[in-house]
Amino acid sequence: MKAVGVKNGKGNADALFIEDGVPDPVPTSNRILVRIKAFGLNRMDIMQREDRYPYPLLPESGKIMGVEFSGIVENKGPDCSGDFQVGDKVFGLAYGGAYAQKIAVSEKMLMHLPSTLSFEEAAGIPETSFTAIQAVHLVGNLQPGQSVLIHAGASGVGQSAIQIAKVGGASTIFTTAGSDEKCDLCRSLGADFAVNYRSGEDFSEVVKRETNGRGVDLIVDLVGRDYFHRNMSSAAMDSRMVLVAALSGSKVDDFDLRALLNKRIWLMATTLRTRAADYQGQLRDLFSEKILPHIKSGEVKTTVDKVFPWTQVSDAHKRLESNVNAGKIICLVNDD
Ligand SMILES: NC(=O)c1ccc[n+]([C@@H]2O[C@H](COP(=O)([O-])OP(=O)(O)OC[C@H]3O[C@@H](n4cnc5c(N)ncnc54)[C@H](OP(=O)(O)O)[C@@H]3O)[C@@H](O)[C@H]2O)c1
């Protein structure tokens, strides 16, 4: 088969190329072989491309990038017990290997493609939605009637988290984003307050004002260093903060642990790709039960920023690196 390779093993976006003669994956045990139609891009792909991925990759990850895809079932391993049949349209999560014509993944990480979704829409759903449902519900334990602050609201994870919080009955959703257009998008997805951090407005002041000084019950943070102190002032008593990424940096100056003690803040962090297949299967089931019906009905939106043919994967990576995207960047895979 063909797959996206990186010239000399690591490099910038221009180092990406379509490599021929890559061995086909084999669907052993409970794995399903899928002919890929589309894959979604994620920031971890950039780190993997540059050979600076921050966590040890599992053996299942392999060398090929890509953790989410859509496609058609081509073959099944001998131990498959689910209801996937050859020819079914599916989408799913992977430890790696989605930048290719074929992938073999555990049946626990696959879902049937709803008829209302295209291959390109579905390919960008699993990574951000599973991460968001993990942050909002499984780890963040959002309860109906609670308030939430979601940073980088127009990012893939952010957009998904806003909508998951809305469906989950959040009372007030605060968010931050880097332009007025992105803030409008966040509001259209259900945010009650969207703060353009480039306008000079301070999100912690907005939270303080709108909650009468109480703060929010849950913070989903993707930004890290630049927002840490203001997150502490935005947190309510007995609140939770779930750290999903540290886009602005990971080292926080002058952090006094008393900030946590004073308000009994639970500070948690979580990752998806490093999780066992059973855990990811649990997220898939949670997503399928709580969110997929709302995606099918159109109530929860999946925003595709731009679709590229996979022969232009370098341009797709450059767009992701430029931060201009609002939603998922997708590549369509050719069969030939
Ligand atoms: N823990 C996990 O398991 C997990 C899973 C998936 C993703 N992630 C991480 O979550 C982050 C978001 O992923 P994504 O796919 O949703 O990203 P995305 O759709 O590409 O969006 C990222 C957005 O973050 C904002 N941003 C970037 N740098 C910033 C900064 N210094 N301060 C404030 N905002 C900044 C930018 O929007 P603005 O214009 O609004 O600034 C950018 O467009 C990435 O770091 C990714 O690696 C973690």
The ligand as an ORCA input file, in Angstrom:
! r2SCAN-3c Opt
* xyz 0 1
  N      -4.547     15.331     26.093
  C      -4.982     14.747     24.989
  O      -5.282     13.552     24.968
  C      -5.147     15.547     23.726
  C      -5.922     15.039     22.684
  C      -6.133     15.827     21.539
  C      -5.507     17.062     21.460
  N      -4.706     17.476     22.460
  C      -4.017     18.771     22.388
  O      -5.007     19.784     22.484
  C      -4.565     20.922     21.772
  C      -5.664     21.346     20.807
  O      -5.808     20.357     19.824
  P      -6.798     20.607     18.609
  O      -6.649     19.497     17.661
  O      -8.133     20.876     19.151
  O      -6.148     21.952     18.013
  P      -6.562     22.860     16.789
  O      -7.929     22.563     16.294
  O      -5.463     22.835     15.817
  O      -6.623     24.324     17.470
  C      -5.601     24.820     18.269
  C      -5.919     26.296     18.591
  O      -5.372     26.620     19.845
  C      -5.164     28.011     19.899
  N      -3.832     28.317     20.438
  C      -2.648     27.922     19.950
  N      -1.665     28.423     20.683
  C      -2.240     29.159     21.661
  C      -1.752     29.921     22.741
  N      -0.442     30.068     22.962
  N      -2.625     30.514     23.564
  C      -3.944     30.399     23.358
  N      -4.486     29.660     22.336
  C      -3.630     29.065     21.513
  C      -5.267     28.552     18.462
  O      -6.514     29.219     18.316
  P      -6.687     30.750     18.742
  O      -6.675     31.533     17.458
  O      -7.982     30.804     19.438
  O      -5.520     31.121     19.607
  C      -5.283     27.283     17.633
  O      -6.019     27.410     16.425
  C      -3.261     20.525     21.065
  O      -2.173     20.966     21.844
  C      -3.324     19.022     21.059
  O      -2.046     18.429     20.996
  C      -4.523     16.777     23.604
*
